[in-house]
Amino acid sequence: MNLVDIYLQLKGDVQYIEKELEKAIDSRLADLYQSSTHLLKAGGKRMRPVFVLLGGKLGNYDLEKLKYVAVPLELIHMATLVHDDVIDDSDKRRGADTVRAKWDNRVAMYTGDYIFARALSMASELPNPQIHQILSRAMVDLCIGEIEQIRDLNNWEQGLRVYLRRIKRKTALLFAISGQLGAVAAGATPDIVRRMYLYGYNVGMAFQITDDILDFTATEKQLGKPVGSDLRQGNITLPALYSAKVGPEKETFQAWIRQGSIDAHLDEAISLIRKSEGIAYANRLAARYIERACSVLQPLPQSKTKKSLLGIADFICGRKF
Amino acid sequence: MNLVDIYLQLKGDVQYIEKELEKAIDSRLADLYQSSTHLLKAGGKRMRPVFVLLGGKLGNYDLEKLKYVAVPLELIHMATLVHDDVIDDSDKRRGADTVRAKWDNRVAMYTGDYIFARALSMASELPNPQIHQILSRAMVDLCIGEIEQIRDLNNWEQGLRVYLRRIKRKTALLFAISGQLGAVAAGATPDIVRRMYLYGYNVGMAFQITDDILDFTATEKQLGKPVGSDLRQGNITLPALYSAKVGPEKETFQAWIRQGSIDAHLDEAISLIRKSEGIAYANRLAARYIERACSVLQPLPQSKTKKSLLGIADFICGRKF
């Protein structure tokens, strides 16, 4: 089962969520900060809503209820993207009219805040405090993940555990609670709720590790940005950590790190990492997370939903960009 | 009854909330963005928590419950201050090391997000969906207010209604829901809940109008920033609107507006507004809101709490900076 089939199966419902997403964002505000509308119109895989819907299928499926978690989860994801833009915008506009740069950044920041608030407000329509708790706690962790990523910039001392904890907070948690909240909102059994959480967590870890691999192995065209952008920004991901600590190229990296000259050898470093065993190592780790995601689902009876979840897991591991 | 007496009466409980505020913010993160700790340590009037506690006194007062709304409300207020700092920081650091400027802004933004999320997460500990709803809806309006303020910058066409709606969202709503949520959390009657909302709303309107007056009439020393900072930033408040539309000086203002030369006449404009009838007009309007706040409380039986609420209203109207 490929991703297209999975989406086709949920097509009507995903389109409904899409419309609700548009409704959720006040158009008067979207006019102000065009990139939030742009972001919305640009689409995206809407993976978090899809996880919600699939989680819902394992209980009493009710789209009218599920939308109150599916839309918020996508909104939270969008809000983080809007906030990620803030600083980038300010760089791109360097040298441009100050007032304009200031305006855009402020508006982008408050638009992100607004989208966050809309997400929580919409979720609060469901009279289930557990849902609000899960959602707002995940948001706390998400923010900690973002802050940790900044703190860990250019820190070559970090170990694998620091990396894994960071991508858990930054990415995997939102995947985890998507399926979980879908199941909770549909009144699924605690066992299913727990399995959806673990499934999403493992898929999310694999998703981010794959993202971090592709940043080195995909082409600039596929990525839509220069190869090795993470490293260029000081974000040290698994393949880079492997080269610096485990691979035969580690002596070269350690020398650069000691001299503080990584920046001067960026292209060389990226090319070493591309060819290193770290890529295969990271791929194996991603595959292991996918295996765990699938084995979590094993006890569930056969169903279209189970097949879809397994299909998504497969896709995540195999994606090329 | 003056403000000191009111605070003395709640002293122990306000101190407890203060400790809970410190606990709510992860110290590892506060280290990263020092101004959030700074903000916390700098104190402040903690008016929102005080409103919560007083609202709670009108029901079954339970500090252990009330802290789950008192702390979040102050956190939300703090988060908006942290986000307000983001752009200012970027200006102050103009010309400084880029990486450092970038770092600080990003960290400040995510720290603000983190504080927002912590606020909602803490409130979600109370098993009362109504509380989550009121809180998250107010956050939505707060963000819209911030965005409106940016949209309305330098817009001299705006009328009194636009100004009033903006300060309602930006300031009065958070005051309104503070007392309201205190009453809700304490299980007060719907009538009291409604009155606390209206009281807070009216006090909040008066508070912001007074703030906007003081920006013209206080001294630079009292304000801690140049007189007329609002106007200098393009934020057109009630006294400025009065001068441009109603006062005898309106011809001068209209000419500047037509020529687009307000910026060139800023000091002159500020001095005209300072001496204008707009100040007295704005003071009368603030006083009217305070009257309404007090009359909302009138039907309540005499109590220390009622006396405190009336005392706070009095203080708001009379404050000098």
Interface residues (C-beta under 8 A of the other chain):
Chain A: D26 L29 L32 H83 V86 I87 S90 D91 K102 W103 N105 R106 V107 M109 Y110 T111 G112 D113 Y114 F116 A117 R118 L120 S121 A123 S124 E125 L126 P127 N128 P129 H132 Q133 L135 S136 R137 M139 V140 L142 C143 I144 E146 I147 I150 R151 L153
Chain B: D26 L29 L32 H83 V86 I87 S90 D91 K102 W103 N105 R106 V107 M109 Y110 T111 G112 D113 Y114 F116 A117 R118 L120 S121 A123 S124 E125 L126 P127 N128 P129 H132 Q133 L135 S136 R137 M139 V140 L142 C143 I144 E146 I147 I150 R151 L153
